[in-house]
Amino acid sequence: MSGVLHIVGLGPADERWLTLEAQEALRDAQDIIGYEPYVARVPVREGQTRLASDNRVEIDRAKEALSRAMQGRVVAVVSGGDPGVFAMAAAVFEAVDNGPRAWRELDIRVAPGVSAMQAAAARLGAPLGHDFCAISLSDNLKPWAVIEKRLEHAAKGDFVIALYNPASRARPTRIADAFAHLRKFLPGETFVSLAKSIGRAKEEIIFSSLEAVDPCEVDMSTLVIIGASGTKRISREGARDWVYTSRKAT
C-alpha cells in the first residue's frame, strides 16, 4: 500500500511562522527530506529518518520522496517559505509528470507556508496592496535574457516587483544587473525596500531608491521589493516608516 507525501512550507523563520497543517504533517512523517538548512529547522522526533541534501538536487530529492511514499511510508519534503513559490512543490510534480505512472496515484498533499514575500510585506506594512509579481533572479534553470525580459515587462506594467534569489556566492552580480536593467524603464526615485533575514536575529529593513540602492547590501537572505507608481511611504517619528501600495493605483 502506498503512503503519503506531504510537501511542507516551513515559513521564513522559526516555529511562529509554521501553520497548524504543516506542524501536523511534520509530526506524522516517518521521513523528513529537504535541503540541509531546512531539515535542520525541523524539530527532531524519535524514530524519524532525516535525509538532508544539497540545494541543487531538487529532482533527485523529489524522486527519493516519491519512492519512499510508494513503499507505504509517510514522507515530508520541506521547503522554506511556501513550498509552491520557487520551491519543492514544483520539483515534486515535475518528477511525477516525468516518472512512473504509479506515482500519479499517490496521496500528495501540499501544506502552504508563509512566503518570504508575505513576511517581508507584513514587516513593511502593505507594499503588495495592489498588483504585484514575483521574479527569481536565479539563472540556474533559465537564461538571464528571460529574466531581463520579465523584469522589463513587470516594470512597464507598473507592478510592484518582489525579487527572490537576488544574490549568492555563485551569482554575486545579478542583483546589480537587475537594478541596472530596471533603471532603463523606471525612474530613479522608484522606492526600493530590502528586507533582510526576516523573523531571525539579524532582521533588518533598508529603505532606498532604485537610483541609490547598494547591491552590496543584498544577499540570499534578502527579499527585495521594488515599488510601483502607487507605492507610498508613511514617515514616523521614533519608529520605522510604513510602506504601502495604494489600492487606487492605475
Backbone hydrogen bonds, N-H to C=O, Kabsch-Sander energy under -0.5 kcal/mol:
donor,donor_aa,acceptor,acceptor_aa,energy
3,G,69,A,-4.1
4,V,73,R,-1.1
5,L,107,D,-2.7
6,H,4,V,-0.6
6,H,75,V,-3.5
7,I,109,R,-2.9
8,V,6,H,-0.6
8,V,77,V,-3.1
9,G,111,A,-1.9
10,L,8,V,-0.6
10,L,79,S,-3.0
11,G,81,G,-2.0
14,D,199,G,-0.5
17,W,14,D,-2.0
18,L,15,E,-1.6
23,Q,19,T,-2.3
24,E,20,L,-2.4
25,A,21,E,-2.1
26,L,22,A,-2.4
27,R,23,Q,-2.1
28,D,24,E,-2.1
29,A,25,A,-1.3
30,Q,74,V,-3.1
31,D,74,V,-1.7
32,I,49,T,-3.2
33,I,31,D,-0.5
33,I,76,A,-2.9
34,G,51,L,-1.9
35,Y,78,V,-0.5
36,E,53,S,-2.0
38,Y,35,Y,-1.3
39,V,35,Y,-2.2
40,A,36,E,-2.1
41,R,37,P,-0.5
41,R,38,Y,-1.0
42,V,38,Y,-0.5
42,V,39,V,-1.4
48,Q,45,R,-2.0
49,T,30,Q,-3.0
51,L,32,I,-3.1
52,A,50,R,-0.6
53,S,34,G,-1.8
57,V,54,D,-1.0
61,R,57,V,-2.5
62,A,58,E,-2.4
63,K,59,I,-2.6
64,E,60,D,-2.2
65,A,61,R,-2.1
66,L,62,A,-2.6
67,S,63,K,-2.6
68,R,64,E,-2.1
69,A,65,A,-2.2
70,M,66,L,-2.1
71,Q,67,S,-0.8
71,Q,68,R,-0.6
72,G,69,A,-1.8
73,R,68,R,-1.8
75,V,4,V,-3.1
75,V,73,R,-0.7
76,A,31,D,-2.8
77,V,6,H,-3.1
78,V,33,I,-2.5
78,V,76,A,-0.5
79,S,8,V,-2.3
81,G,11,G,-2.6
85,V,82,D,-1.6
86,F,84,G,-0.7
89,A,83,P,-2.4
90,A,83,P,-0.6
90,A,87,A,-0.6
91,A,87,A,-0.8
92,V,88,M,-2.5
93,F,89,A,-2.3
94,E,90,A,-2.1
95,A,91,A,-2.1
96,V,92,V,-2.3
97,D,93,F,-2.4
98,N,94,E,-1.5
99,G,95,A,-0.6
99,G,96,V,-0.9
103,W,100,P,-1.6
104,R,101,R,-1.6
105,E,102,A,-1.6
106,L,103,W,-1.4
107,D,3,G,-0.8
108,I,106,L,-1.1
109,R,5,L,-2.8
109,R,107,D,-0.5
111,A,7,I,-3.1
111,A,109,R,-0.6
114,V,17,W,-0.7
115,S,113,G,-0.5
119,A,115,S,-2.5
120,A,116,A,-2.6
121,A,117,M,-2.2
122,A,118,Q,-2.3
123,R,119,A,-1.8
124,L,120,A,-1.9
125,G,121,A,-2.5
126,A,243,V,-3.5
129,G,126,A,-1.5
133,C,160,V,-2.3
135,I,162,A,-2.7
137,L,164,Y,-2.5
146,V,143,P,-0.8
147,I,143,P,-1.3
148,E,144,W,-2.6
149,K,145,A,-1.9
150,R,146,V,-2.1
151,L,147,I,-2.6
152,E,148,E,-2.4
153,H,149,K,-2.3
154,A,150,R,-2.3
155,A,151,L,-2.4
156,K,152,E,-2.6
157,G,153,H,-1.8
158,D,155,A,-1.3
159,F,154,A,-2.2
160,V,131,D,-1.8
161,I,226,I,-2.3
162,A,133,C,-2.8
162,A,160,V,-0.5
163,L,161,I,-0.6
163,L,224,V,-3.2
164,Y,135,I,-2.4
164,Y,162,A,-0.6
174,R,171,R,-0.8
177,D,173,T,-2.2
178,A,174,R,-2.5
179,F,175,I,-2.5
180,A,176,A,-2.4
181,H,177,D,-2.2
182,L,178,A,-2.6
183,R,179,F,-1.8
184,K,181,H,-1.3
185,F,182,L,-1.7
186,L,182,L,-1.9
190,T,187,P,-1.9
192,V,208,S,-2.2
193,S,225,I,-2.5
194,L,206,I,-2.8
195,A,193,S,-0.6
195,A,223,L,-2.5
196,K,194,L,-0.7
196,K,204,E,-3.2
197,S,221,S,-2.1
200,R,197,S,-2.1
203,E,200,R,-1.7
204,E,196,K,-2.2
206,I,194,L,-2.3
208,S,192,V,-2.7
210,L,190,T,-2.2
211,E,188,G,-2.6
213,V,209,S,-2.4
217,E,214,D,-2.0
218,V,215,P,-1.8
222,T,219,D,-1.9
223,L,195,A,-2.7
224,V,163,L,-1.6
224,V,222,T,-0.6
225,I,193,S,-2.6
226,I,161,I,-3.1
226,I,224,V,-0.5
227,G,191,F,-3.6
227,G,225,I,-0.5
231,T,228,A,-1.7
232,K,244,Y,-3.8
234,I,242,W,-3.1
235,S,233,R,-0.7
238,G,236,R,-0.5
239,A,236,R,-0.6
242,W,234,I,-2.0
243,V,124,L,-2.3
244,Y,232,K,-2.3
245,T,126,A,-2.2
246,S,230,G,-2.7
246,S,244,Y,-0.5
249,A,246,S,-1.4
